[in-house]
Amino acid sequence: MLQILIRQYLPRFRCIRILSLLVCMLGFAHSLSAAENNKIGKISFASSEWQPFSYEDRGERKGLYIDILKQVFEVELGGELHCQFSPWKRAQLKVKTGIADFLVTVPTDKRLEYAIKSEHPILQLYLYVYTYKDHPRLDAIQTISSGMDIKRLNLTPVTNFGNGWHKNNIDKYGVKTIYVPNEENAFRFLALKRADITIEPLYAASFQIKNYGLTDKILPTRARFGPIVFHLLLSKKSPYAGKIKEIDRAIGKVIASPGYREILEQYEKIN
């Protein structure tokens, strides 16, 4: 009798065990797949070339943004940062259409129609007032905090054509600004003492002053405007759109680290 029961039910027990094993294996495979899908893989950063923030030098992508973003995506998230350089309007279009994953810029209502903003900023950028060395009114220039101060002190700024920030924040007070073709012209104009001040983003100005060989002629002052706050804007069409919280945590960790301060200091120096 016992032998009959064994012969009758043993195959069923074997089937149940096999089915249970298959279920466990499928569950394990699903877990591995979920873990794999949770990773940040190759992620694309759309940007225009703006030295020293993001640019190409002898085939190498480099810059302040690149250094920070590599810490976020490669060190913290184990992914691979890929840079796509285009004119600025095209870079924005790439993120809007999902061709690229993200931008680093100021979040505006228009941009937030197609992108998700990180809560932590990538960078807070101040615009500093620069003057020529040994300016006789240096102490007064150090106190500038608005366009009205520049008007009151009767100072003459120089800046590049197309500087919308300067027109909106300085010229509107009745300041008489000298406009030149580009930033290099502005710094050289200032070095020749043909204007009193120029106002430029800290890291960009430091980079330009060194490149133009003007470190012995141009002086950064304590006076500054801002900050202008730059965030990561992740395309709503990006495959990583659902990972914005994970990305944001990584950004927060990086900007709170000593390494972040070290990166900024590299780009602040003019010597």
C-alpha positions as CSV (number, residue, x, y, z in Angstrom):
1,M,0.0,0.0,0.0
2,L,2.8,2.4,1.0
3,Q,4.7,1.7,-2.2
4,I,1.5,2.3,-4.3
5,L,1.0,5.8,-2.6
6,I,4.7,6.7,-3.2
7,R,4.5,5.8,-6.8
8,Q,1.3,7.7,-7.2
9,Y,2.2,11.0,-5.4
10,L,6.0,11.3,-5.7
11,P,5.8,12.7,-9.3
12,R,3.4,15.3,-8.0
13,F,5.8,16.3,-5.2
14,R,8.6,16.5,-7.7
15,C,6.5,18.8,-9.9
16,I,5.6,21.0,-7.0
17,R,9.3,21.3,-6.0
18,I,10.3,22.1,-9.6
19,L,7.6,24.7,-9.9
20,S,8.6,26.3,-6.5
21,L,12.2,26.4,-7.7
22,L,11.2,28.0,-11.0
23,V,9.1,30.6,-9.1
24,C,12.1,31.4,-6.9
25,M,14.4,31.7,-9.9
26,L,12.1,34.0,-11.7
27,G,11.7,36.2,-8.6
28,F,15.5,36.4,-8.3
29,A,15.9,37.2,-11.9
30,H,13.2,39.9,-11.6
31,S,15.1,41.4,-8.6
32,L,18.4,41.4,-10.5
33,S,16.6,43.1,-13.4
34,A,15.0,45.7,-11.1
35,A,18.4,46.4,-9.5
36,E,20.0,46.7,-12.9
37,N,17.3,49.1,-14.1
38,N,17.7,51.2,-11.0
39,K,21.3,52.1,-12.0
40,I,22.3,55.3,-13.7
41,G,24.0,54.2,-17.0
42,K,25.1,56.6,-19.7
43,I,23.5,60.0,-19.2
44,S,23.9,62.9,-21.6
45,F,24.5,66.5,-20.6
46,A,23.5,69.1,-23.2
47,S,25.5,72.4,-23.1
48,S,27.0,75.2,-25.1
49,E,30.7,75.7,-24.8
50,W,31.3,78.4,-22.1
51,Q,34.8,78.5,-20.7
52,P,35.6,77.5,-18.0
53,F,32.2,75.9,-17.2
54,S,32.0,73.4,-20.0
55,Y,34.1,73.2,-23.1
56,E,36.3,71.0,-25.3
57,D,40.1,71.2,-25.3
58,R,42.0,69.0,-27.7
59,G,39.2,66.5,-27.8
60,E,38.7,66.4,-24.0
61,R,35.5,67.7,-22.4
62,K,36.4,69.7,-19.3
63,G,35.3,72.6,-17.1
64,L,33.7,73.4,-13.8
65,Y,30.4,71.9,-14.6
66,I,32.0,68.7,-15.9
67,D,34.1,68.3,-12.8
68,I,31.0,68.6,-10.6
69,L,28.8,66.4,-12.7
70,K,31.4,63.6,-12.9
71,Q,31.3,63.5,-9.1
72,V,27.5,63.3,-9.1
73,F,27.0,60.7,-11.9
74,E,30.2,58.7,-12.0
75,V,31.5,58.7,-8.4
76,E,28.1,58.8,-6.5
77,L,25.8,57.1,-9.0
78,G,28.2,54.8,-10.9
79,G,27.1,56.0,-14.3
80,E,28.9,57.5,-17.3
81,L,28.6,61.2,-18.1
82,H,28.4,62.0,-21.8
83,C,28.6,65.6,-23.0
84,Q,26.8,67.0,-26.1
85,F,28.1,70.5,-27.1
86,S,25.8,72.6,-29.3
87,P,24.7,76.2,-29.6
88,W,22.6,77.1,-26.5
89,K,19.2,77.1,-28.3
90,R,19.9,73.7,-29.8
91,A,21.1,72.3,-26.4
92,Q,17.8,73.3,-24.9
93,L,15.9,71.7,-27.8
94,K,17.8,68.5,-27.3
95,V,16.6,68.3,-23.7
96,K,13.1,69.4,-24.6
97,T,12.8,66.6,-27.2
98,G,14.6,64.0,-25.1
99,I,17.6,63.6,-27.3
100,A,19.7,64.6,-24.3
101,D,19.0,64.0,-20.7
102,F,19.7,67.3,-18.9
103,L,20.9,70.9,-18.9
104,V,22.5,72.9,-16.1
105,T,20.9,76.4,-16.1
106,V,18.5,78.7,-14.3
107,P,15.1,77.1,-14.0
108,T,12.4,79.3,-15.7
109,D,8.7,78.6,-16.2
110,K,9.3,77.9,-19.9
111,R,12.1,75.4,-19.2
112,L,10.1,73.7,-16.4
113,E,7.4,72.8,-19.0
114,Y,9.8,70.2,-20.4
115,A,12.2,69.5,-17.5
116,I,12.3,68.6,-13.8
117,K,14.4,70.8,-11.5
118,S,16.8,69.4,-9.0
119,E,16.2,70.8,-5.5
120,H,19.9,71.2,-4.8
121,P,21.7,73.7,-7.0
122,I,24.7,72.7,-9.0
123,L,26.2,76.1,-8.6
124,Q,25.5,79.5,-7.1
125,L,27.2,82.0,-9.3
126,Y,28.1,85.6,-8.2
127,L,29.0,88.4,-10.5
128,Y,32.0,90.3,-9.2
129,V,33.0,93.9,-9.8
130,Y,36.5,94.1,-11.3
131,T,38.7,97.2,-11.7
132,Y,42.2,98.1,-12.7
133,K,45.0,97.9,-10.1
134,D,45.7,101.0,-8.2
135,H,42.4,102.6,-9.1
136,P,42.2,105.9,-7.0
137,R,38.7,105.1,-5.9
138,L,39.1,101.5,-5.0
139,D,37.7,101.9,-1.5
140,A,34.5,103.3,-2.9
141,I,34.2,100.6,-5.6
142,Q,34.5,97.9,-2.9
143,T,31.1,99.2,-1.4
144,I,29.1,98.8,-4.6
145,S,26.0,96.7,-4.2
146,S,23.6,98.0,-6.9
147,G,23.5,99.8,-10.1
148,M,22.4,102.9,-8.2
149,D,25.7,102.9,-6.4
150,I,27.5,102.9,-9.7
151,K,25.4,105.9,-10.8
152,R,26.0,107.7,-7.5
153,L,29.8,107.2,-7.7
154,N,29.8,108.3,-11.3
155,L,31.7,105.3,-12.4
156,T,32.0,104.1,-16.0
157,P,31.5,100.4,-16.6
158,V,32.6,98.4,-19.7
159,T,31.0,95.2,-20.9
160,N,30.3,93.2,-24.0
161,F,27.5,93.7,-26.5
162,G,24.5,91.4,-25.8
163,N,25.0,91.5,-22.0
164,G,21.3,91.5,-21.1
165,W,22.0,91.2,-17.4
166,H,24.0,94.5,-17.4
167,K,21.3,96.3,-19.4
168,N,18.6,95.2,-17.0
169,N,20.4,95.6,-13.7
170,I,22.9,98.5,-14.3
171,D,22.0,100.6,-17.3
172,K,18.4,101.0,-16.0
173,Y,19.7,103.4,-13.3
174,G,21.0,105.8,-15.9
175,V,24.6,104.4,-15.8
176,K,26.6,105.2,-19.0
177,T,28.1,101.9,-20.0
178,I,30.8,101.4,-22.7
179,Y,29.9,98.4,-24.9
180,V,32.6,96.4,-26.7
181,P,32.4,93.3,-28.9
182,N,33.4,90.7,-26.3
183,E,34.7,89.9,-22.8
184,E,38.3,90.0,-23.9
185,N,37.9,93.5,-25.3
186,A,36.2,94.5,-22.0
187,F,39.1,93.3,-19.8
188,R,41.7,94.8,-22.1
189,F,39.8,98.1,-22.2
190,L,39.7,98.1,-18.4
191,A,43.4,97.2,-18.1
192,L,44.2,100.3,-20.2
193,K,42.2,102.4,-17.6
194,R,39.7,103.5,-20.2
195,A,36.8,102.5,-17.9
196,D,36.4,102.1,-14.1
197,I,34.9,98.7,-13.7
198,T,33.5,95.6,-15.4
199,I,31.1,93.1,-13.9
200,E,31.6,89.4,-14.7
201,P,30.9,85.9,-13.3
202,L,33.6,85.0,-10.9
203,Y,35.0,81.8,-12.5
204,A,34.6,83.0,-16.1
205,A,36.5,86.2,-15.2
206,S,39.3,84.4,-13.4
207,F,39.7,82.1,-16.5
208,Q,39.8,85.0,-18.9
209,I,42.1,87.2,-16.8
210,K,44.7,84.4,-16.7
211,N,44.3,83.6,-20.4
212,Y,44.7,87.2,-21.5
213,G,47.8,87.7,-19.3
214,L,46.2,90.5,-17.3
215,T,46.7,89.2,-13.7
216,D,49.0,92.1,-12.9
217,K,46.6,94.7,-14.2
218,I,43.1,93.6,-13.2
219,L,41.8,93.4,-9.6
220,P,38.7,91.5,-8.3
221,T,37.0,93.5,-5.6
222,R,34.7,92.5,-2.7
223,A,31.7,94.0,-4.5
224,R,29.4,91.5,-6.1
225,F,25.9,90.8,-7.4
226,G,23.8,87.7,-7.2
227,P,23.8,84.9,-6.7
228,I,22.4,83.4,-10.0
229,V,21.4,79.9,-9.1
230,F,22.0,77.1,-11.6
231,H,20.1,73.8,-11.2
232,L,20.1,70.5,-13.1
233,L,17.1,70.3,-15.4
234,L,16.3,66.8,-16.3
235,S,14.2,66.2,-19.4
236,K,10.7,64.8,-18.7
237,K,11.3,62.5,-21.7
238,S,14.6,61.2,-20.2
239,P,14.6,57.5,-19.2
240,Y,16.0,58.8,-15.9
241,A,13.1,61.1,-15.2
242,G,11.8,58.8,-12.4
243,K,15.2,59.0,-10.7
244,I,15.3,62.7,-10.0
245,K,15.2,62.2,-6.3
246,E,18.1,59.8,-6.4
247,I,20.1,62.2,-8.6
248,D,19.2,65.1,-6.3
249,R,20.4,63.2,-3.2
250,A,23.7,62.6,-5.1
251,I,24.0,66.4,-5.9
252,G,23.3,67.2,-2.3
253,K,26.1,64.9,-1.1
254,V,28.6,66.3,-3.6
255,I,27.9,70.0,-2.8
256,A,28.2,69.3,0.9
257,S,31.6,67.6,0.5
258,P,35.1,69.2,0.9
259,G,35.8,68.1,-2.7
260,Y,33.2,70.4,-4.0
261,R,34.9,73.4,-2.4
262,E,38.2,72.2,-3.8
263,I,36.8,72.2,-7.3
264,L,35.5,75.7,-7.0
265,E,38.8,77.0,-5.6
266,Q,40.6,75.7,-8.6
267,Y,38.5,78.0,-10.9
268,E,38.5,81.0,-8.6
269,K,42.2,81.8,-8.7
270,I,43.5,84.3,-11.2
271,N,47.2,83.6,-10.6
